[in-house]
């Protein structure tokens, strides 16, 4: 990843499927007249059923404060999604949650584009060179803390490589190699084409990446490219959704990602009628 620079922007964008960014959805927490951006989600379709997929801690934190939850469409308007969230058990450390949209909610979010099961491939993570995290940082949620009718949000498109360390050997809290993999959060080792430089406080002070990622929790992670192909040979149909951003380890500058197969397992367990539509071996 470190060899990439601004000259590679057009090539990378051409290899990125539009659905990767268009399926990214900001989540809002509202308590009375106060609202704030609290996380990110992915709009995901299994057959004709649409889901929001995010990190379970985002949902538990909001519901624990007795706050309402909202999902924001591409026009910046929010619809309530405080109903039937299904979360992975705390004991598993998977930290994922899914929410089945009603027909009205699906229509409200129809200006976004859903990722589908065909955008997932079990082995996509292993051969990937580049990963892209999509989400909406709190610091980029200008207006989201004040106006619940129309929020102006900045989407983070963060291109990163793998974390070089061994998460198990480092004994990172709540990290399990069965469920998670790690990405690099060291700004000095990232390509110049990332837009994290826009993460600034209200006073204009540049915010370090590991702190600026608040609000990106629950965002979708996509793989891009193949280690056996040159950059110019990367294509959008090779890109896959591979996980959910669920934690940041500031000390070692690593991002924890829960694998997308855990999302499919959660959906299959909670909604057995959809098992036939899920492309997951053994479900």
Secondary structure, 3 states (H helix, E strand, C coil): CCCCCHHHHHHHHHHCCHHHHHCEEEEEEEECCEEEEEEEEEEEEECCEEEEEECHHHHHHHHHCCCEEEEECCCCCEEECCCCEEECCHHHCCCCEEEECCHHHHHHCCCCCCEEHHHCCCCHHHHCCEEEEEECCHHHCCCCCCCCCCCCCCCEEEEECECCCCCCCCCCCCCCCCCEEEEECCHHHCCCCCCHHHCECCCCCECCHHHHCCCCCCCEEEEECCCCCCHHHCCHHHCEEEEEEEEEECCCCEEEEEEHHHHHHHHHHHCHHHHHHCCCCCC
